[in-house]
Amino acid sequence: MPGIVGLVTKMPRERAEAELGQMVDSIRHESSDRTGTWIDEPAGVYVGWASRSPSGTLPICNEKGDVVLVFFGEEFPDPDTICHLKRRGHRFRDGGHSYLVHQFEEDRSFPAALNGRFHGIVTDRTRGVTTLFNDRYGMHRVYYHQSKEAFYFGAEAKAVLAVRP
């Protein structure tokens, strides 16, 4: 299943990147699967993904680059949400999920108002907050493990087990 993997840690970057690489490799099922990573070293956030379709739009950033989102799945927004965000001056591509990073900025209850099957992670560098989330029914699962070294998460349990057997 395509999705996200990662860790939040204070361990050295070299070790964290190596573990992230192992996690991404574990969820890459086909040689044609697209993979990518995003790292915020000062915050200790290391995120990777694998996708069956081109994932060149990940991660999704706001205009200032201080909010970063990695999102997988489907979300069915209320049409008024998109119009509201555009009226507030946010710029994003039509189609896709690029509006979600702006919805996070505008709605402090994010992701509670989202509708669909998804999982993701959003980092707000200004507030110093990283939030891992999935849909309200847990249809797009996120497995996790907390150790002394890091908080690990993945769309598949085997991603976490690849580095924390």
C-alpha angles and dihedrals in degrees: 000000000000117000148102135313132177153119140245110214151140093224118120115284094243093058094041092050091049091052091046089053091053090050094050091047090053093059096043102101103170130037087236093058112115118229136187144164139214123196132191099186097183090055092040092235117146116178131177136174145190123207138178090218130050109290097193090128093065130134102036114214134188121237094272094044093232095111117057126183133188110191133178128184134028130308125186108207127199104252088233089062093062092045091048092052092049091049088053088059100256117149122213141142118272111247123021125056104291091115090066095077088058092045086057089054093050102038117056089191091062124170094022093082095051118111122206144040113307151114132208151145129238127193122198105195093188094056094033092234131137119188126193113197146167135189119291094255096046093239091142098046126209117201119202145180130192120208134164089266103045152339107253126196138174145167087238126041090226090067090063091041090053089071102020106039 
